[in-house]
Amino acid sequence: MRASWTASLRKTGLGLAVAACLALGTSAGAQDEAGFQSYLATLRMQAEARGVSRTTLDAVMPTLTLNTRVIELDRAQPGADPNAPPPPFAPYRIDHVDAARISRGRQAYQAQRWRLQTIERQTGVPESIMVAIWGNETNYGKVMGGFDLPRALATLAYEGRRRDLFADEFIASLKMMDRGVSRSQLVGSWAGATGGPQFLPSIYLRLARDGDGDGRADIWSSEADTLASIGAYFANAGWRPGQPWGLAVSVPPGFDRSQIANRTLSPRCPRVFARHSGWKTMAEWRALGLAPQSRGWPGDSVLATLLEPDGPGRTAYLLTGNYRVILDYNCSNFYALSVGLLADAVEQ
């Protein structure tokens, strides 16, 4: 059996490589590990050229091995079929804006009010939005992931699907250690997000903040630092104080959607933004017969787009520029809607 399988593999270039492994008594997994170790030499040179200390490199590089589970998880990510209809939002909302998450969010909101009020004064980002991000990302700090970040990021860089991105993030994780972050703190998701806000290392380096005055940006065990860092992210992304993220609205029967079609194509997340209408002021939307479901109209001059995530006849949403700031955090309509709705529920 093994002889015939090897002979058939030799008919392809890939088969030649596998057959060579068998002839040498090694496995494809061992070859992957050997290739990974060879690639680490390249990563080390890149990191050293970008200022990572030799102390950190000597401490980290010899410990790294290929994490095949990370590769499996990356390859299991669903592909975007441009012809597939979007799924309904309602089931996602039930899972992500549920009673338990709202209850824990209200508890966190009340417990952290004095900190949140200070951060909102400094950044203009609403307290409830910061709490909702914290709740969506890590269930208020309870689920932050257990993957070793340098190992996961080096593995993803080696895999090559998004090599430049993950090589940069790997180097950023080493720079975090140069800043005093311990290796034991560098754990998170398989894709490299870490801490309460689930920041990538490059985001941590730019925007993590010390919220409790101890001189460190500890987004793993300090709730103050986590919330201050989220506030800094949103302020940096362009949050406009005094504007809501959006509001739920009813669209009148027989509404002519051709008059609000979006005629521009976004280069970023095109499938997300393609579901949005063109921009109109709140006054214009009101004149077209739309009606808020649970809150009053924002100012007449506030611009918004319309999104009907579950189709005509169901709850729709008018979305301001601040909604797009949430999309900057995670470019998914369902994610951004759930953040906004959780924020509204938390502050009630």
One Martini backbone bead per residue (centre of mass of N, CA, C, O) as a GRO file, in nm:
protein
  348
    1MET     BB    1   0.061   0.060  -0.024
    2ARG     BB    2   0.292   0.260   0.017
    3ALA     BB    3   0.425   0.220  -0.264
    4SER     BB    4   0.181   0.311  -0.441
    5TRP     BB    5   0.143   0.592  -0.312
    6THR     BB    6   0.427   0.696  -0.385
    7ALA     BB    7   0.406   0.659  -0.693
    8SER     BB    8   0.166   0.856  -0.735
    9LEU     BB    9   0.305   1.110  -0.613
   10ARG     BB   10   0.539   1.128  -0.837
   11LYS     BB   11   0.345   1.271  -1.059
   12THR     BB   12   0.407   1.511  -0.869
   13GLY     BB   13   0.566   1.765  -0.718
   14LEU     BB   14   0.454   1.711  -0.436
   15GLY     BB   15   0.522   1.409  -0.436
   16LEU     BB   16   0.829   1.438  -0.435
   17ALA     BB   17   0.847   1.560  -0.152
   18VAL     BB   18   0.705   1.331   0.003
   19ALA     BB   19   0.887   1.102  -0.094
   20ALA     BB   20   1.143   1.217   0.031
   21CYS     BB   21   1.049   1.195   0.320
   22LEU     BB   22   1.017   0.887   0.320
   23ALA     BB   23   1.307   0.813   0.238
   24LEU     BB   24   1.419   0.972   0.510
   25GLY     BB   25   1.209   0.920   0.752
   26THR     BB   26   1.011   1.163   0.725
   27SER     BB   27   0.783   1.411   0.780
   28ALA     BB   28   0.588   1.669   0.686
   29GLY     BB   29   0.596   1.798   0.969
   30ALA     BB   30   0.904   1.812   0.986
   31GLN     BB   31   0.936   1.992   0.740
   32ASP     BB   32   0.778   2.229   0.851
   33GLU     BB   33   0.964   2.277   1.092
   34ALA     BB   34   1.217   2.328   0.925
   35GLY     BB   35   1.102   2.568   0.767
   36PHE     BB   36   1.038   2.742   1.011
   37GLN     BB   37   1.323   2.764   1.127
   38SER     BB   38   1.436   2.900   0.876
   39TYR     BB   39   1.243   3.150   0.881
   40LEU     BB   40   1.337   3.270   1.156
   41ALA     BB   41   1.593   3.399   1.047
   42THR     BB   42   1.442   3.616   0.888
   43LEU     BB   43   1.282   3.740   1.120
   44ARG     BB   44   1.523   3.824   1.289
   45MET     BB   45   1.644   4.024   1.090
   46GLN     BB   46   1.397   4.208   1.074
   47ALA     BB   47   1.383   4.278   1.378
   48GLU     BB   48   1.668   4.394   1.409
   49ALA     BB   49   1.631   4.619   1.187
   50ARG     BB   50   1.372   4.733   1.380
   51GLY     BB   51   1.500   4.734   1.697
   52VAL     BB   52   1.524   4.476   1.829
   53SER     BB   53   1.649   4.324   2.082
   54ARG     BB   54   1.872   4.076   2.161
   55THR     BB   55   1.747   3.987   2.422
   56THR     BB   56   1.469   3.917   2.305
   57LEU     BB   57   1.557   3.729   2.078
   58ASP     BB   58   1.708   3.522   2.263
   59ALA     BB   59   1.444   3.454   2.433
   60VAL     BB   60   1.243   3.370   2.187
   61MET     BB   61   1.339   3.216   1.927
   62PRO     BB   62   1.419   2.928   2.060
   63THR     BB   63   1.099   2.870   2.148
   64LEU     BB   64   0.997   2.828   1.861
   65THR     BB   65   0.710   2.671   1.715
   66LEU     BB   66   0.498   2.516   1.531
   67ASN     BB   67   0.139   2.590   1.488
   68THR     BB   68  -0.100   2.392   1.353
   69ARG     BB   69  -0.363   2.506   1.475
   70VAL     BB   70  -0.344   2.787   1.351
   71ILE     BB   71  -0.359   2.693   1.058
   72GLU     BB   72  -0.633   2.559   1.075
   73LEU     BB   73  -0.793   2.813   1.159
   74ASP     BB   74  -0.721   2.987   0.913
   75ARG     BB   75  -0.829   2.779   0.690
   76ALA     BB   76  -1.135   2.783   0.822
   77GLN     BB   77  -1.207   3.032   0.702
   78PRO     BB   78  -1.450   3.182   0.550
   79GLY     BB   79  -1.548   3.243   0.245
   80ALA     BB   80  -1.640   3.494   0.013
   81ASP     BB   81  -1.942   3.478  -0.145
   82PRO     BB   82  -2.071   3.697  -0.377
   83ASN     BB   83  -2.353   3.513  -0.420
   84ALA     BB   84  -2.426   3.517  -0.133
   85PRO     BB   85  -2.653   3.563   0.088
   86PRO     BB   86  -2.721   3.729   0.352
   87PRO     BB   87  -2.765   3.686   0.660
   88PRO     BB   88  -2.938   3.715   0.931
   89PHE     BB   89  -2.937   3.916   1.223
   90ALA     BB   90  -3.118   3.807   1.453
   91PRO     BB   91  -2.947   3.563   1.561
   92TYR     BB   92  -2.699   3.732   1.635
   93ARG     BB   93  -2.836   3.916   1.837
   94ILE     BB   94  -2.923   3.699   2.039
   95ASP     BB   95  -2.617   3.613   2.102
   96HIS     BB   96  -2.488   3.930   2.155
   97VAL     BB   97  -2.776   4.061   2.293
   98ASP     BB   98  -2.811   3.938   2.574
   99ALA     BB   99  -2.906   3.925   2.897
  100ALA     BB  100  -2.628   3.856   3.021
  101ARG     BB  101  -2.460   4.079   2.879
  102ILE     BB  102  -2.628   4.314   2.981
  103SER     BB  103  -2.597   4.265   3.283
  104ARG     BB  104  -2.285   4.277   3.292
  105GLY     BB  105  -2.269   4.559   3.165
  106ARG     BB  106  -2.418   4.714   3.389
  107GLN     BB  107  -2.222   4.640   3.613
  108ALA     BB  108  -1.971   4.764   3.479
  109TYR     BB  109  -2.081   5.047   3.442
  110GLN     BB  110  -2.125   5.110   3.746
  111ALA     BB  111  -1.836   5.032   3.854
  112GLN     BB  112  -1.692   5.242   3.617
  113ARG     BB  113  -1.799   5.537   3.609
  114TRP     BB  114  -1.560   5.719   3.704
  115ARG     BB  115  -1.379   5.631   3.472
  116LEU     BB  116  -1.559   5.673   3.225
  117GLN     BB  117  -1.603   5.978   3.261
  118THR     BB  118  -1.308   6.055   3.221
  119ILE     BB  119  -1.269   5.934   2.937
  120GLU     BB  120  -1.494   6.093   2.799
  121ARG     BB  121  -1.371   6.372   2.851
  122GLN     BB  122  -1.101   6.305   2.689
  123THR     BB  123  -1.247   6.164   2.406
  124GLY     BB  124  -1.582   6.148   2.355
  125VAL     BB  125  -1.646   5.859   2.441
  126PRO     BB  126  -1.880   5.663   2.530
  127GLU     BB  127  -1.923   5.458   2.788
  128SER     BB  128  -2.103   5.234   2.652
  129ILE     BB  129  -1.910   5.170   2.418
  130MET     BB  130  -1.674   5.063   2.582
  131VAL     BB  131  -1.833   4.835   2.716
  132ALA     BB  132  -1.931   4.691   2.456
  133ILE     BB  133  -1.655   4.614   2.351
  134TRP     BB  134  -1.566   4.451   2.595
  135GLY     BB  135  -1.804   4.248   2.574
  136ASN     BB  136  -1.755   4.145   2.279
  137GLU     BB  137  -1.451   4.058   2.302
  138THR     BB  138  -1.434   3.935   2.643
  139ASN     BB  139  -1.658   3.940   2.848
  140TYR     BB  140  -1.523   4.140   3.050
  141GLY     BB  141  -1.233   3.966   3.067
  142LYS     BB  142  -1.290   3.637   3.049
  143VAL     BB  143  -1.209   3.612   2.720
  144MET     BB  144  -0.860   3.617   2.584
  145GLY     BB  145  -0.703   3.375   2.539
  146GLY     BB  146  -0.421   3.103   2.490
  147PHE     BB  147  -0.216   3.211   2.288
  148ASP     BB  148   0.096   3.238   2.180
  149LEU     BB  149   0.187   3.506   2.006
  150PRO     BB  150   0.465   3.464   1.876
  151ARG     BB  151   0.397   3.181   1.767
  152ALA     BB  152   0.142   3.249   1.603
  153LEU     BB  153   0.265   3.477   1.423
  154ALA     BB  154   0.497   3.314   1.303
  155THR     BB  155   0.317   3.101   1.174
  156LEU     BB  156   0.151   3.295   0.988
  157ALA     BB  157   0.393   3.400   0.835
  158TYR     BB  158   0.489   3.127   0.725
  159GLU     BB  159   0.236   3.044   0.570
  160GLY     BB  160   0.170   3.329   0.375
  161ARG     BB  161  -0.113   3.462   0.325
  162ARG     BB  162  -0.015   3.713   0.547
  163ARG     BB  163   0.290   3.783   0.591
  164ASP     BB  164   0.334   4.087   0.640
  165LEU     BB  165   0.135   4.125   0.868
  166PHE     BB  166   0.253   3.901   1.069
  167ALA     BB  167   0.540   3.999   1.080
  168ASP     BB  168   0.475   4.273   1.201
  169GLU     BB  169   0.330   4.159   1.457
  170PHE     BB  170   0.565   4.002   1.566
  171ILE     BB  171   0.754   4.243   1.602
  172ALA     BB  172   0.561   4.396   1.791
  173SER     BB  173   0.570   4.185   2.021
  174LEU     BB  174   0.872   4.236   2.080
  175LYS     BB  175   0.841   4.540   2.146
  176MET     BB  176   0.673   4.491   2.395
  177MET     BB  177   0.902   4.360   2.554
  178ASP     BB  178   1.090   4.608   2.541
  179ARG     BB  179   0.861   4.770   2.720
  180GLY     BB  180   0.783   4.525   2.955
  181VAL     BB  181   0.637   4.294   2.847
  182SER     BB  182   0.555   3.989   2.918
  183ARG     BB  183   0.537   3.677   2.795
  184SER     BB  184   0.289   3.587   2.972
  185GLN     BB  185   0.099   3.818   2.845
  186LEU     BB  186   0.138   3.697   2.544
  187VAL     BB  187  -0.188   3.642   2.503
  188GLY     BB  188  -0.451   3.495   2.279
  189SER     BB  189  -0.540   3.478   1.986
  190TRP     BB  190  -0.459   3.311   1.697
  191ALA     BB  191  -0.446   3.613   1.543
  192GLY     BB  192  -0.314   3.825   1.787
  193ALA     BB  193  -0.511   3.903   1.998
  194THR     BB  194  -0.515   4.117   2.301
  195GLY     BB  195  -0.678   4.146   2.570
  196GLY     BB  196  -0.956   4.325   2.644
  197PRO     BB  197  -0.953   4.469   2.341
  198GLN     BB  198  -0.805   4.303   2.126
  199PHE     BB  199  -0.512   4.375   2.039
  200LEU     BB  200  -0.283   4.429   1.835
  201PRO     BB  201   0.041   4.499   1.871
  202SER     BB  202   0.041   4.763   1.698
  203ILE     BB  203  -0.191   4.892   1.861
  204TYR     BB  204  -0.063   4.892   2.133
  205LEU     BB  205   0.179   5.078   2.062
  206ARG     BB  206  -0.016   5.326   1.984
  207LEU     BB  207  -0.297   5.301   2.205
  208ALA     BB  208  -0.218   5.223   2.467
  209ARG     BB  209  -0.325   5.283   2.814
  210ASP     BB  210  -0.294   5.456   3.120
  211GLY     BB  211  -0.565   5.450   3.362
  212ASP     BB  212  -0.412   5.425   3.677
  213GLY     BB  213  -0.106   5.552   3.709
  214ASP     BB  214   0.144   5.313   3.696
  215GLY     BB  215   0.301   5.329   3.396
  216ARG     BB  216   0.105   5.113   3.260
  217ALA     BB  217  -0.029   4.908   2.983
  218ASP     BB  218  -0.268   4.691   3.126
  219ILE     BB  219  -0.487   4.489   2.928
  220TRP     BB  220  -0.518   4.221   3.124
  221SER     BB  221  -0.570   4.341   3.451
  222SER     BB  222  -0.674   4.637   3.370
  223GLU     BB  223  -0.963   4.808   3.343
  224ALA     BB  224  -0.860   5.096   3.302
  225ASP     BB  225  -0.673   5.035   3.058
  226THR     BB  226  -0.881   4.911   2.873
  227LEU     BB  227  -1.078   5.157   2.854
  228ALA     BB  228  -0.868   5.371   2.769
  229SER     BB  229  -0.787   5.221   2.505
  230ILE     BB  230  -1.058   5.226   2.367
  231GLY     BB  231  -1.093   5.530   2.369
  232ALA     BB  232  -0.838   5.590   2.202
  233TYR     BB  233  -0.921   5.443   1.949
  234PHE     BB  234  -1.183   5.604   1.884
  235ALA     BB  235  -1.057   5.880   1.872
  236ASN     BB  236  -0.852   5.811   1.644
  237ALA     BB  237  -1.098   5.718   1.441
  238GLY     BB  238  -1.327   5.970   1.477
  239TRP     BB  239  -1.504   6.040   1.701
  240ARG     BB  240  -1.823   6.208   1.751
  241PRO     BB  241  -1.933   6.408   1.962
  242GLY     BB  242  -2.292   6.392   2.011
  243GLN     BB  243  -2.323   6.128   1.846
  244PRO     BB  244  -2.468   5.869   1.737
  245TRP     BB  245  -2.449   5.561   1.584
  246GLY     BB  246  -2.771   5.522   1.590
  247LEU     BB  247  -3.103   5.398   1.469
  248ALA     BB  248  -3.404   5.268   1.494
  249VAL     BB  249  -3.629   5.198   1.214
  250SER     BB  250  -3.909   5.271   1.015
  251VAL     BB  251  -4.031   5.168   0.701
  252PRO     BB  252  -4.234   5.243   0.469
  253PRO     BB  253  -4.454   5.137   0.272
  254GLY     BB  254  -4.337   5.154  -0.058
  255PHE     BB  255  -4.051   5.217  -0.058
  256ASP     BB  256  -3.808   5.386  -0.258
  257ARG     BB  257  -3.484   5.258  -0.301
  258SER     BB  258  -3.369   5.403  -0.558
  259GLN     BB  259  -3.333   5.695  -0.410
  260ILE     BB  260  -3.084   5.556  -0.204
  261ALA     BB  261  -2.858   5.467  -0.360
  262ASN     BB  262  -2.537   5.344  -0.370
  263ARG     BB  263  -2.272   5.493  -0.592
  264THR     BB  264  -2.040   5.383  -0.415
  265LEU     BB  265  -1.709   5.229  -0.371
  266SER     BB  266  -1.548   5.066  -0.134
  267PRO     BB  267  -1.218   4.963  -0.072
  268ARG     BB  268  -1.331   4.891   0.210
  269CYS     BB  269  -1.532   4.656   0.275
  270PRO     BB  270  -1.749   4.627   0.034
  271ARG     BB  271  -1.972   4.430   0.148
  272VAL     BB  272  -2.052   4.611   0.381
  273PHE     BB  273  -2.109   4.893   0.227
  274ALA     BB  274  -2.313   4.784   0.007
  275ARG     BB  275  -2.564   4.784   0.224
  276HIS     BB  276  -2.561   5.082   0.201
  277SER     BB  277  -2.668   5.375   0.161
  278GLY     BB  278  -2.696   5.673   0.106
  279TRP     BB  279  -2.658   5.998   0.206
  280LYS     BB  280  -2.848   6.163   0.471
  281THR     BB  281  -3.033   6.351   0.645
  282MET     BB  282  -3.251   6.343   0.897
  283ALA     BB  283  -3.454   6.527   0.759
  284GLU     BB  284  -3.474   6.356   0.500
  285TRP     BB  285  -3.569   6.095   0.630
  286ARG     BB  286  -3.825   6.208   0.755
  287ALA     BB  287  -3.951   6.301   0.478
  288LEU     BB  288  -3.959   5.981   0.381
  289GLY     BB  289  -4.104   5.832   0.658
  290LEU     BB  290  -3.927   5.780   0.881
  291ALA     BB  291  -3.918   5.606   1.211
  292PRO     BB  292  -3.857   5.589   1.524
  293GLN     BB  293  -3.863   5.334   1.781
  294SER     BB  294  -3.685   5.452   2.072
  295ARG     BB  295  -3.592   5.741   1.967
  296GLY     BB  296  -3.493   6.032   1.889
  297TRP     BB  297  -3.397   6.267   1.691
  298PRO     BB  298  -3.148   6.388   1.568
  299GLY     BB  299  -3.003   6.614   1.417
  300ASP     BB  300  -3.083   6.733   1.107
  301SER     BB  301  -2.762   6.738   1.000
  302VAL     BB  302  -2.724   6.449   1.038
  303LEU     BB  303  -2.565   6.191   0.896
  304ALA     BB  304  -2.698   5.899   0.704
  305THR     BB  305  -2.751   5.557   0.673
  306LEU     BB  306  -2.912   5.270   0.535
  307LEU     BB  307  -3.006   4.960   0.711
  308GLU     BB  308  -3.136   4.621   0.612
  309PRO     BB  309  -3.052   4.325   0.749
  310ASP     BB  310  -3.363   4.176   0.707
  311GLY     BB  311  -3.509   4.353   0.529
  312PRO     BB  312  -3.796   4.432   0.431
  313GLY     BB  313  -4.015   4.499   0.714
  314ARG     BB  314  -3.785   4.545   0.907
  315THR     BB  315  -3.558   4.642   1.097
  316ALA     BB  316  -3.391   4.946   1.082
  317TYR     BB  317  -3.093   5.163   1.012
  318LEU     BB  318  -2.943   5.457   1.117
  319LEU     BB  319  -2.608   5.562   1.017
  320THR     BB  320  -2.333   5.703   1.127
  321GLY     BB  321  -2.005   5.787   1.144
  322ASN     BB  322  -1.971   5.620   1.415
  323TYR     BB  323  -2.022   5.345   1.294
  324ARG     BB  324  -1.752   5.349   1.129
  325VAL     BB  325  -1.577   5.330   1.379
  326ILE     BB  326  -1.664   5.048   1.456
  327LEU     BB  327  -1.568   4.923   1.184
  328ASP     BB  328  -1.266   4.977   1.244
  329TYR     BB  329  -1.254   4.748   1.458
  330ASN     BB  330  -1.494   4.579   1.292
  331CYS     BB  331  -1.576   4.473   0.963
  332SER     BB  332  -1.904   4.442   1.071
  333ASN     BB  333  -2.234   4.479   1.086
  334PHE     BB  334  -2.304   4.290   1.318
  335TYR     BB  335  -2.102   4.394   1.518
  336ALA     BB  336  -2.178   4.697   1.520
  337LEU     BB  337  -2.471   4.660   1.600
  338SER     BB  338  -2.419   4.508   1.869
  339VAL     BB  339  -2.270   4.738   2.002
  340GLY     BB  340  -2.491   4.954   1.990
  341LEU     BB  341  -2.715   4.788   2.134
  342LEU     BB  342  -2.560   4.731   2.393
  343ALA     BB  343  -2.513   5.021   2.475
  344ASP     BB  344  -2.808   5.100   2.502
  345ALA     BB  345  -2.876   4.881   2.722
  346VAL     BB  346  -2.665   4.956   2.943
  347GLU     BB  347  -2.775   5.270   2.988
  348GLN     BB  348  -3.078   5.202   3.103
   0.00000   0.00000   0.00000
